[in-house]
Amino acid sequence: NTHQPVTDLSALAKAFSAMASSLMFKQGNLNTVYSTALLSKQVSKTEAIRQFEHFLRLAPDCDFHVPDAHYHLATLYGQQQDRQKVIHHFNRGQQTEDNRLPVFAEVPRSIKDPARKA
């Protein structure tokens, strides 16, 4: 994809290191786990999958980031050609998004569309 932003790998490495350190002290902090998963996507698809799955084990279905995590996983599993997991996570993303509190905004298309295409 030619529309990929240029990534400052040094800054990314520092941010990833800081997130990993914070996880050692706050292993159950949902925002930290979710943010680490997002950063992991830039470094390792396998690690990102592990982090998103970890987040989903910790978070209640009503958490704001749960649908996003499912859509990210659908996209990541699509890159690994795992059709069954793509379908599972896309469907779960839709279910958890439908069940979110009305005060939560819709999941951005930038997250949902790649999952739909996976």
HELIX and SHEET records of a PDB file:
HELIX    1   1 LEU A    9  PHE A   25  1                                  17    
HELIX    2   2 LEU A   30  VAL A   43  1                                  14    
HELIX    3   3 LYS A   45  LEU A   58  1                                  14    
HELIX    4   4 VAL A   66  GLN A   79  1                                  14    
HELIX    5   5 ARG A   83  ASP A   98  1                                  16    
HELIX    6   6 ARG A  109  LYS A  117  1                                   9    
END                                                                             
